[in-house]
Amino acid sequence: METRSTSGNIVQAIGIALTAMIAYLGIWSSEWLGSAILGFEKSPISGIMMAILIGLVIGNSVTFSPAVKRGITFSVKIILRLGIILLGIRLGLGDVFRLGMLGVPLIVLCVGGALLFSGWLGGWLMLPPRMSALIAVGTSICGATAIVAIGPAIDAKDEETMYAVANITIFGMLAMFLYPYLAHALFANAPTSAGLFLGTSIHETAQVAGSGLIYDQLYNAPQALEAATITKLVRNIFMILVIPLMAYRYRVESADANKEAINLASIFPVFILGFVVMALVRTVGDATLANGMAYGVLSAEQWGNLTHTIQEIANFLLAVAMAAVGLGTRLAQLRGLGLKPFYVGFGAAVIVSSLSLIGIILLQWLGLTLA
């Protein structure tokens, strides 16, 4: 019996190792495609997206044993949460205020608009509430990361998560290549405004960075890249508020239908608290560095290397989780969901971009010019 258990654990470890291998392959292929093929200094193609695609191909070509599937599930649930926690090191809490009274209200407008519109359109099209929630958070906050983060909190099925990720990936990739030209047409003499537009209207962090890089290379405007990147990182913080809110709303609606009680503590994604703790670690470290040594023991170079290493680990763990999502999804199941989710995704993308444009124009009209 013990031998069988040990054997099962080994096979489960093989499943985890498989997701890690696919994640590495996804990151490598994104760099190869973006740099060697497309010629960018930094690839605008998301390694997470590539990990999903590779996992999807393998998962639909190979039949796995139950033990291997348990390893894949471990990657989706446990490794994902660890990756999101470590992701907090990217942001000091003070980063929220870098764009001051200009950027944050714009982000609130876009996030709120996307959530409300996706919910309304999903209901009008009679889309399952889980799917509407997945698309809403993916469009409004940070793409695949937000989708896979909220998925367990609302009991989303793997195929629903995959469909939502595919949804925001398609529209996000299109925006990444098209929006730099649109931003320049709208804000040719205001690169910071262009960066705000890119940072608030494109889904994935990697896609925002790619669009900002394209803008910089096309129009020699590094301010746009900097503004886009900072805006997107601030936007990502809204995971802390939106994911518990959407999870609670979904459970309340489900309980209303089933006459069940709601326990807020049981549905709160505890790993978000870990994300906040890591942001605090970054904030304190940066603050103490001003006195010469981060936490009194690390030089500026050592602190920079440490935070960079944690960021790289977080990115890799998220890629592992997304590779597992790809491996666990069957394309045959996606067909049953139809085209309605794509209508919601397209509509949400248009709404976010429109609100971003309106918000920036309003700020300029009020005399708050964004150079």
N, C-alpha and C positions, 0 to 999 in steps of 0.2 A: 504493500500500500504506500509506504514511504518512498519506495523507488519510483512508483508511478507518479507520485506528487512531485518528486524532484525532476523527473523527466518532463512533466507538464510545465514546470517553472522554466526549465531550459528552453523548451519550445516557445513559451511565452516571451522569454528574453529575445528569442530570434525574431519575433514579431516586432518588438521594440527596436531591435537593431535594424530591421528592414526599413522602418519608418525613418530612422536616423540616416541610413544610407541614401534613401530617396531625397530626404531634405538636403543632404550635402550635394547630391547630383542636381537638384533644383537650383541651389544657390550658384553652383559652378556654371550650369548651363545659362542662367540669366546673365552672368557676367560675360560669358563667351558670346552670347547673342548680342548683348548690348555694346560690348567693347570691340570684339573682333569682327563682328558682322556689320553692325550699324555704325560703328566708329565713334561712339561716345566715350569720353574719358571715364565717366561713371555711368554704369548701365541704368537706363530708365525702366528696365523690365524687372518686375518683382520676382525675387527668388521664391517667395511664398506661392505666387501664382504658378510658377514652373513646377514646384513640388506637388501642388494639387494636380496639375495636368499629368505628370509622370505617374503619380499614385493612381490616378483614375485609369490610365492605360493598363498598368499592371494589375490593378484590382479587378478589372473587367476581362482580364486574360487568364488569370490564375485562380484556382480554388484553394482557399486556405483551410487548415485544420482549426478546430475550435480553440486550441491553445494559442495558435498564432493570432487568431482574431482577438483573444483576450489581451495580447500584447499590443495590438493595434488600438484597442479600446483604451488601454492604459495611457497610450500616447495622446489620445484625444482628450481625456479627462484630466489626468494628473500633470503630464508634461505641459499641456496647454496652460494650466493655471500657474505653474511655476514660471513659465515664460512671460506671462502677463505681469506677474509680481516683479520680476527683474526688469521689466520694461520701464518701471517707474524711475529707474536711475537716470533715464534720459532727461528728466524734467526736474529742475528745482522748482519749488512752489512759487518762487518769485518770477518764473517765466510767464506765469499767467498775466502778469502786469506789464510785460515788455511792450505790448501794443497799447497799453493804457485804455483810455475811454474810447479809443477808436476801434481797435480790433475785437475786443470781447463782445460788445453789443452786436457787432456784425455776425460773430460766430453764433451767439444766442439766437439771432433772427433766423439764420440758415438752419441750425439744428432743430429749433422749434418748428419752423415751417415744414421741414422734411418729415418730421415725426407726425405732425397733424395731417399733412397731405397724404402720406403713405397710408395712414390709418383710415382716412376717409375713402380714398380710392380703392384700397383693398376691400373695405366693407361694401362699397358700391358694386365691385366686381365679384363679391361673395368669395373672396380669397380666404383661406384659413387664417385665423388671427396670428398663428405662429409665423406664417410666411410673411405677413405684413410687418410684423415686429422685426424679423430678421432683416428684411430689405430696408426698413426705416432706419435701424441703427447702423447698418452698413453704409447707407448713403449719407447719413447725417454726421457720422463721427469718423470712423477710421477703417472702413472697408471690412476685409476678411477678419481682422483681429476682433472687431466688435461683434461680428456675426458669430464667430466660434466661441466668444466669451459669453454671449447671452443665450446661446443654444441650449446648454444644460439647464439654465435657470427657467426656461419655458418649456422644457421637455421636447425640444425640436427633434425631429427624426434626422438621421444622417443625410437622407436624400434632400430634405428641405434645406438643411444647412448648405449642402453642396450646390443646390439650385440658386440659393441666395448669393453664395460666393461667386458662382458663374455669372450671375446677373450683374453684380456691382463690378466684377472684373471686366466684363465686356464694355460697359458704359464708361468705366474709369479709364480703360486703355484708350478708348476713342477720345475722351476728353484730354488725356495726357498729350496726345499728338495734335489735337485741333485747338485747344484752348490757348496755347501760347500765341497763336496768330490772332485769335479773337481778343485776348487781353491787350495785345499791342494795338489793335484797331480801336479799342475802346479807351485805352490809357497810354497812348504813345509817349506822352511827356511826363508820365507819373509812374515810374517803375515800381514804387512801393505799392501804389494802388493796384497795379497789375499783379504783384505778388500776393496781395490780400485776396484778389479775385481767384487766383489759382489755388491758394491755400484753403479757401472756404468752399470751393465748388467741385473739387476733384476728390475722389473717395480715399484711395490708399495713400499711405505716407510715402511709399516708394514712387507712386505715380505723381504725387505732388512734387517730390524732389526732381523727378525726371522732367516734368513740365517746366519747372523753374530753371533747370539746367539748359533745356532747349531754348527758353526765352533768353537766358544769359548769352548763350552762344550765337543766337540769331541777332540780338540787338545790343550786345555788349552792356548788359545791365545786371551786374551782380546784386544790386539792391532788390531786384525782383525775386531772385533765388533765396536771398536771406529772409525777406518778408514772407514768402510762401512757406518756407521751412518752419519759421517760428510760429506762424499762424496755425499750421497743421499740428504742431506739437501742443499748442494751447488747446486746439480743438479736441485733441485726443484725451485731454483731461476730463472732458465731459462724460467719458465712460463711467467715471465714479458716480455721477448723478443719474445718467440716463439708463444704464443697465439695471440697477435696482428698481428704478421707477417703472420701466417697461415690464420687468419680471413681476412686480407687484400688480400692475394693471392687468396683465394676462391672467394671473392667478385669481384675482378678484372676479374677472369675467367668467372664468371657468367655475369658480365656486358658486357664483350666482346661478349658473346653469345646473350645477350638481348639488346645491344646498350644502356645501362644505364650508368649514371654518378656514380662515386665512391666518397662518402663522408667519408674520413678516420675518422673524429671525431665521426661520428655516429656509426661506428662499433668497435671503440676502447673499450675494456672491462674496464670501469672506475674503477671497483672494484680492478683491479690490482694496481691502484694507492693507494688504501686503504691498500693493501698488503705491498707496499713499505713504506707507512707511519708507519705501525705497526713495520716493521723492523727497521725504524729509531727510533721509541720509544724504542725498545729493545737496540739499539746501544747506545743511549744517556743515558738510564738508567744504562746500564752496565758500561759506562764510568764514570758517576758521582758516581757510587758505589765505585770506586777506591778512592774517596775522603772521604769515610766513609758512605754516605747515598745516595741512588738512588734518583735523583731529589731533593736532600737535605732534604727529608722527610721520606724515606723508608729505613729501615735497610736491611741488606743482606737477612735475613730470610724472611722479609715481601716482598721484591722485588722478591725473588725466589718463594714464595707462589703465588704472583700475576701473574707472567708470567706463572707458571704451571697451575693455574686456567684458564687463558685465553686459553692456549693450549688445555686443556680438553674441554672447551666450544666449541672451533673451531672444534675439532674432533667429538664432538657430533652433531654439526650442519651439518657437512658433512655427517655423518651417517644418519641424518634425510633426507637430500636431496637425498641420494642414496636409502633410503627406498622408497621415493616418486617415484624415477625412476623405481624401481621394481614394485611398485603398478600400475604405469601407462603404463606398457608394457604388450602386449599380445603375448604369445608364437606363436600363429598362424601367426602373422605378421612376426616373425623372420624367419619362414621357407622359406618365399619368397626371402630372401637375399642369400640363398645358402651357399656353402662352401668357396667361393672365399675370403671373409674377413679373414677366418682362415688361408688360404695360405699366405696372406699378413702378418698376425700377426706372424705366425711361421717364415717366412723369415726375418721379421724385428728383431725378438728375436735373431735369429742366427747371423745376421749382427752386432747387438749391442755387443753381446758377443765376436764375432771375432775381431771387432775393439778394444774392451777393451783389449783383450789379446795381439793384435799386438802393441797397444800403450804402454802397460806396458813393453813388451819385448824391444821395441825401446828405452824407457827411460833407461832401464837397460843397453842396448847395448851402449848408449851414456855415460855410467858411472854414471848415476843418480840412484844409487842403492836405492831401497825401502826396508828398513829392515822390 
